[in-house]
Amino acid sequence: MLDKHVVWLLESVPVAILAPPAPGQDDPMDGRGRPSQMPAAFTLVSSPTRRRNVSQLLDQGFTGEQLAYAAQMTLRKEGRKTEADIITKVIAADGPGPTAVQASYRGPPPSLLKTLSADEALVLLFNTNMTRAAYQEVRETSKDHVADIFPPYNFALDAKKRCHPAGVVVDDRGASVPVQQLLDYTASRLCTLQASVIQSSAAQGSLILTSAVRV
C-alpha cells in the first residue's frame, strides 16, 4: 500500500518559522494560534475611544490653530484636497469665516416645485393632444417621483368650461353667440390670464387699453 506513495513520502515539505516579535511590537499570533485583529479605523470607533487615542496629543498643549494646520497638511498628503481647503479657509485670519465657508460648500438650496395651475394644465392638454388616460399616467408618475406638479384632470375640465362665453345658442343648424358677449368675455379672459403683466404696466403708468370693432 505504501509503495504507491513512496515518492510523496520521501519529498521534503518546507516549513516557515516566524521570528519572535521585536520588543514593543504586538505578537501577530494571539494565544489561540490565530492572527490578531487589525485595529479599527479611527472613524469607525466610538467617541470615547477617539478621545483616548488623541489624549496624548492634546496633553502636549498645541493650540487649535496648530492642530487645524497639521490636520490640513495631513489631509493634503492623503490626497483629500477639498477637506484640506475647507480647514485652510476656516482658520485663515482674513478668510470668509466658518459660516460663509459652510454655506459655500453646501451649495444652493434645492429648487421648490411649482404646481401647474388649472389653466396651465389645460394649455398642456391642448398643445400635446394628450388624452385623459395619458394625463393621469403622467400625473401619477410625477407623484411617485415626489414631483406632484400636475393638478387633477377635473381641474383642467373646469378651466375649459370657464372658457365658454355666456349666451351660446345651439340648435339643429349649428351654434351661435352674440358678438358683443364674445368680445366682452374674450377681453375678460385675457385680463384675467395676464393680470400680473397688467398690474406691472399700470404701476409704471404705461397701461393703455383700446378696443375697436370693425363692421
Secondary structure as the mmCIF struct_conf table of DSSP 4:
data_model
#
loop_
_struct_conf.conf_type_id
_struct_conf.id
_struct_conf.beg_label_comp_id
_struct_conf.beg_label_asym_id
_struct_conf.beg_label_seq_id
_struct_conf.end_label_comp_id
_struct_conf.end_label_asym_id
_struct_conf.end_label_seq_id
HELX_RH_3T_P HELX_RH_3T_P1 LEU A 2 HIS A 5
HELX_RH_AL_P HELX_RH_AL_P1 VAL A 6 LEU A 10
BEND BEND1 GLU A 11 GLU A 11
HELX_LH_PP_P HELX_LH_PP_P1 LEU A 18 ALA A 22
TURN_TY1_P TURN_TY1_P1 PRO A 23 GLY A 24
BEND BEND2 GLN A 25 GLN A 25
HELX_LH_PP_P HELX_LH_PP_P2 ASP A 26 ASP A 27
BEND BEND3 PRO A 28 PRO A 28
STRN STRN1 MET A 29 MET A 29
TURN_TY1_P TURN_TY1_P2 GLY A 31 ARG A 32
BEND BEND4 GLY A 33 ARG A 34
STRN STRN2 PRO A 35 PRO A 35
HELX_LH_PP_P HELX_LH_PP_P3 SER A 36 ALA A 41
HELX_RH_3T_P HELX_RH_3T_P2 PHE A 42 LEU A 44
BEND BEND5 VAL A 45 VAL A 45
HELX_RH_AL_P HELX_RH_AL_P2 SER A 47 ASP A 59
TURN_TY1_P TURN_TY1_P3 GLN A 60 GLY A 61
HELX_RH_AL_P HELX_RH_AL_P3 GLY A 64 LYS A 77
TURN_TY1_P TURN_TY1_P4 GLU A 78 GLY A 79
HELX_RH_AL_P HELX_RH_AL_P4 LYS A 81 ILE A 91
TURN_TY1_P TURN_TY1_P5 ALA A 93 ASP A 94
BEND BEND6 GLY A 95 GLY A 95
HELX_RH_AL_P HELX_RH_AL_P5 PRO A 98 ARG A 106
BEND BEND7 PRO A 108 PRO A 108
HELX_LH_PP_P HELX_LH_PP_P4 PRO A 109 LEU A 113
HELX_LH_PP_P HELX_LH_PP_P5 THR A 115 SER A 117
HELX_RH_AL_P HELX_RH_AL_P6 ALA A 118 THR A 128
TURN_TY1_P TURN_TY1_P6 ASN A 129 ASN A 129
HELX_RH_AL_P HELX_RH_AL_P7 ARG A 132 ASP A 144
TURN_TY1_P TURN_TY1_P7 HIS A 145 VAL A 146
BEND BEND8 PHE A 150 PHE A 150
HELX_LH_PP_P HELX_LH_PP_P6 PRO A 151 PRO A 152
HELX_RH_AL_P HELX_RH_AL_P8 TYR A 153 LYS A 161
TURN_TY1_P TURN_TY1_P8 ARG A 162 CYS A 163
BEND BEND9 HIS A 164 HIS A 164
HELX_LH_PP_P HELX_LH_PP_P7 PRO A 165 PRO A 165
TURN_TY1_P TURN_TY1_P9 ALA A 166 GLY A 167
STRN STRN3 VAL A 169 ASP A 171
TURN_TY1_P TURN_TY1_P10 ASP A 172 ARG A 173
STRN STRN4 GLY A 174 SER A 176
HELX_RH_AL_P HELX_RH_AL_P9 VAL A 179 LEU A 193
TURN_TY1_P TURN_TY1_P11 GLN A 194 GLN A 194
HELX_RH_AL_P HELX_RH_AL_P10 ALA A 195 ALA A 203
TURN_TY1_P TURN_TY1_P12 GLN A 204 GLY A 205
#
